[in-house]
Amino acid sequence: MITVKDNIFYLTTKDTSYWFQITKYGHLEQVYYGPYLREQSIEGLRFKRTATIGSSIAYDQEDVSYCLDNLPLEWSGIGYGDYRFSPSEIKMPDQCFANDFIYVSHEIVAGHIPIEGLPHAYDDSCLEGEACLEGEAHLKGNSWLRERVLEKEEKKATACETLKILLSDEAKKVYLYLFYTVYPKVNVITRRTRIENHHKEPLVLRKFLSMMLDLPNRNFKMITFDGGWIKEANRHDRKITYGMHTNFSTTGASSNRHNPGFLMAEEQATQHKGWVYGFNLIYSGNHFGGIELSGHDLTRVVLGINPHCFEWELKKGEAFDAPEAVLTFSDKGFNGVSHHFHDFINEHIVRGDWKGRQRPVLLNNWEAHFFKFNQSKLLHLAKQGKDLGVELFVLDDGWFGERNSDTAGLGDYHVNKKKLPSGLKGFADKIREIGLEFGLWFEPEMVNEDSELFRKHPEYAIRIPGRRNTLGRNQLVLDLCNSKVQDYIIESVGRILDEAKVSYVKWDMNRHISDAFSPTLTNQGEFYHRYILGLYRVLEEIFTKRPHILLESCSSGGNRFDLGMLCYSPQVWSSDDTDPIERLRIQGGLSYLYPPSTMGAHVSSAPHQQTLRETPLSTRFNVSCFGNLGYELDLKYLTRLEKQEIKEQIAFYKKHRQLLQYGRFSRIESLKENKVLWQTVNREQTKAISGFFQTLTTASEGYDVLKVFDLKKEVMYQITTKQQNLYIKRFGGLVKHILPVELDPNGLILRTANKVHKLDDCVESYQGDGALLEAGIRLNNQFMGSHYNPETRLLGDFGSNLYVIEVVEEKEEEK
Ligand code: DGJ
């Protein structure tokens, strides 16, 4: 809800308040952003100016205490005394860098305001078609009408609203718009900016961010999600001290180095308690986020397009829109903020046919085959997958042109008949005959020099004239600033999708941008942003026309995991790293910003191809099931027991899929460093699944406690360990102690026995109400070498268990 009284803007969500006011000089002064407050509180909250602060520039000699440097602001310019990090750097029409944007007017409109060419959040609880709804209601009788009217009222109360404020640097005829869209139900406010030049002389943007926000410091730390290939989104905490703390990307994509989303939390915040602010950007290119602490205890948060190599000229009548930034706050710790982000993404970012829809269990052939496959290998793999319960078969890289390694063929999307003699459509039909949906890999933004496309159209690739060019994974980037290249991709990819009736696409992008240059641009400062605008146009054209296709975006794993891509692709391949212990950090890190329904998570073989870590099959599943489950390994090398276990895993996943993909996901604080606890609870609070993961074991592990949050305190629940296999080989030489005869632990008999014989891992079962579950259940002892029995939990290194929690139905006679 947005209201305005006495020059104060009150932006209200279900649990938060965001207030700012127009100062006597027309600047927008931030007043408060935090837990919901009633409006009467405003006086006490206002920042006081009873003394002048030395070394300050007075904005106006009439009031020397009014110094922009010391005010908490919603936007700040340059040249009038604010020396903190500025959200813009503009060479104004009069050639100076000074700018001072002053309030002119505002309007409040229902719903969101789309941004041309850029993805943005949306609200489909719009009130169109209301009249016909009521007409129909009469036909359907009163109870239906009552329900719909209530539904409509709720929609009205929770629908988003937008505040559009016009500011002007009056003397220079340059207008700045600040947009605030309030999504009340999910506790999110989005912000963005637009600049228009109405001056006869051009202006040049060298930096133009999406938002700026000044908040009083509370001993904050900045939490970022960083890494690189196969180690994306690991959480890092930095204390905010004086000066600037940044989080940015220069690779041309949002990058695996630093996800655009970051948090600002008071130092003592935990997963469940404390003040946490969350920020993210609906953008897939170079981003820049920062937090600066000033000498007067104000923290300035900025976020937007990275000014790195950015320059944009606006002639008279032209405008520039910055991408939309997403803000949220919770006093319920990190999980509080994550829940807001999760709901926001599921409701207001992901769109189309796959919004809120259960995602299929897929089998991807990449890690099974890499480039070495033929039709019979693929069909054999697909059939085995079908037997285990898989629903979608994904043919990854290597199906086209001369793509037999990563050195050739990229760009030539015509089927390789040596590998697939029945053609792509023929092959896809065979997959469908098996009873699976068919999905296909592309890397449409790239080209190998050794390809027909490059030989025919070398000008499609990005290179700087007169300079040597650089390759990444032996490939060049196509010039998506060029509309001819965009059209080529739209046509060639679209044609294949229709011909083969593809129902899922993995859209890959495997290198960072270098040699940035497009002959289509007169100003190369526009390159990075134009590339992303080109990409968005391509995605829009291909996929909005084919809404039945489930798009999974990928960039060597999670190199482009961002809200911009999520507006087109409901899920993203989180990482090329499928080692479950690494995934605890990767999926765990991503979960601060993105819900499980957005994360591709696959079970692969062990020892793991990148880390060589040997992990139990159960743990590989237990981690992957907190995302969109897939399998990515050569099934023919699995034992009968392992196949049986996978079949059970898939059946379990399908049974609980709604909960695992769309439940309320939380990270549970663990007292010990070698434990990770995750949980997900359904909306009705009748069902939950908890994951208990042990990274490295320690000798003689103490008592483990399983805490489950967010259930109803007074309701009784049954909690039971999910049954899983325990393979004899985990015991190594110890087996001789439990067998009547002594056998060589590495010998043939035991290796064979391991394939056909397994033990059941410890299963525990308890009843308790939600309050007890929150206090924690003390689990059985872990195995510690003293002896083994089926009541002992055998975790060791990398062991884990899932616990299923379900409400205990009251028996009729007890009611
Ligand atoms: C990188 C992706 O992340 C992998 O999953 C796979 O699709 C390869 N590219 C194929 O080249």
Boltz pocket constraint, residues with backbone or C-beta under 6 A from the ligand:
constraints:
  - pocket:
      binder: B
      contacts: [[A, 366], [A, 396], [A, 397], [A, 441], [A, 508], [A, 510], [A, 554], [A, 555], [A, 556], [A, 557], [A, 573], [A, 575], [A, 576]]
      max_distance: 6.0
